[in-house]
């Protein structure tokens, strides 16, 4: 067996042990896990292996980790928790592969003034809107409703998007030759419209996080999307920001 396979198997074993201890209450909610040094001694494992197991628990939404403060238990079980975490636009594509997608509709919509301002468009323009559900791959539960808006000059590309999963910006950038220069993101707490609530199978008027992502090129908006994310413990949205001018060791 290759060394890499041994190391992977080891952190998975430690991951299972730590996850079971959290589930059984040995490490209680709001309590702290042992230090990395203590776990290295207990499991006779390297710090790299321990950190990988902890990273997996954090990705499952079970832990919060802070440098210098250790790891704190957030919840006992990972079921029903969906964590979206990325630090670059490329990771949006990787994230898409971890979920399923089901298209609901494709419509032509004339933009109101407020919507046009959000999309970087002109009031009265007709944009193509594709709506679809992002689904938990394990149980098929709806996680988010995605409304993807395509500008009029790119409407001819809409049929190609029908068999794809969002985000669509990478395909459109390659197909049109337009380079994405910026991704503008706005996160807002919002009461779900009836269409969104019905699609996500929750009561109308429920609160959601509405995440707007607008992909911009030198020619204007390439595509924009509203991601209606379920709130509460079902969804965790994580972003890591680094201080400019500090080099990583």
C-alpha positions, -999 to +999 in steps of 0.1 A: +000+000+000+013+035-009+022+059+018-005+083+007-031+056+011-019+048+046-021+084+056-056+089+041-068+057+059-054+070+092-071+104+091-104+087+082-101+064+112-094+093+135-123+112+119-147+084+127-135+082+163-139+120+168-173+121+151-185+093+173-173+110+205-191+142+194-223+123+186-221+104+220-216+136+239-181+128+251-172+161+235-203+181+244-218+209+223-200+242+231-172+223+247-136+221+234-118+192+218-084+182+232-055+202+217-038+190+185-007+180+205-029+158+228-046+141+199-013+135+182-001+116+213-034+097+218-037+086+182+001+084+176-004+104+145+012+135+129-001+170+133-009+169+095-032+139+100-050+153+130-056+186+112-071+168+082-095+150+104-105+183+121-108+200+088-133+173+077-153+178+109-154+215+103-166+210+068-194+189+081-205+218+104-197+200+136-167+221+147-156+257+148-118+262+147-099+293+155-061+297+155-049+298+191-083+289+205-086+253+195-118+235+182-153+240+197-182+216+191-212+232+173-236+203+171-237+166+178-247+153+144-240+163+108-274+151+094-294+180+080-264+204+079-251+217+046-219+237+046-209+259+016-173+270+019-150+283-007-122+308-011-120+313-049-143+313-079-128+280-091-140+264-059-176+273-069-172+248-098-159+222-074-188+228-050-213+222-078-200+187-082-209+179-046-247+185-051-273+176-077-294+200-097-329+198-112-342+225-137-377+238-130-383+264-157-369+287-183-387+320-189-382+354-205-386+382-180-388+420-185-367+436-158-381+460-132-360+489-121-349+473-088-340+439-105-322+457-133-300+475-108-291+442-091-282+425-124-262+454-139-288+459-166-313+484-180-349+487-168-372+471-194-347+447-209-358+411-214-334+386-198-336+348-199-342+333-164-335+296-157-348+284-123-336+251-107-331+234-074-298+225-059-303+192-041-285+173-014-269+144-032-274+120-003-312+124+004-324+146-025-336+173-001-338+208-017-310+231-004-315+262-026-334+276-054-312+292-081-324+318-105-298+323-133-303+355-154-287+356-189-285+390-207-303+395-241-271+394-262-263+359-248-298+344-251-286+322-279-266+302-253-296+295-231-303+261-247-268+249-239-273+256-202-303+232-200-282+201-195-256+218-172-254+225-135-247+260-122-226+279-119-227+286-156-201+314-158-171+291-168-189+277-198-202+311-209-167+327-205-152+300-227-180+300-253-180+338-257-144+345-252-152+371-225-130+370-195-146+373-161-129+402-143-151+404-112-176+384-092-199+407-072-217+390-043-245+404-021-259+384+008-293+396+022-319+381+046-352+380+027-387+366+031-392+340+004-417+348-024-443+321-029-425+306-059-393+301-039-410+288-007-431+263-027-400+250-046-381+246-013-411+229+004-412+254+033-440+278+045-445+309+024-428+339+039-401+318+055-367+336+059-339+328+035-305+340+026-307+355-009-272+355-024-267+375-056-236+366-077-230+387-107-201+378-130-188+408-149-166+411-180-153+441-199-185+439-220-209+440-189-227+413-170-219+378-183-245+361-161-261+368-127-278+345-102-299+346-071-293+317-048-322+314-023-306+294+006-325+278+034-316+295+067-312+281+102-292+250+111-298+236+076-273+258+059-239+273+070-222+298+048-185+302+054-159+326+039-123+328+048-106+362+043-069+368+046-051+400+057-034+416+027+004+417+029+008+386+052+027+358+036+017+322+044+043+300+059 
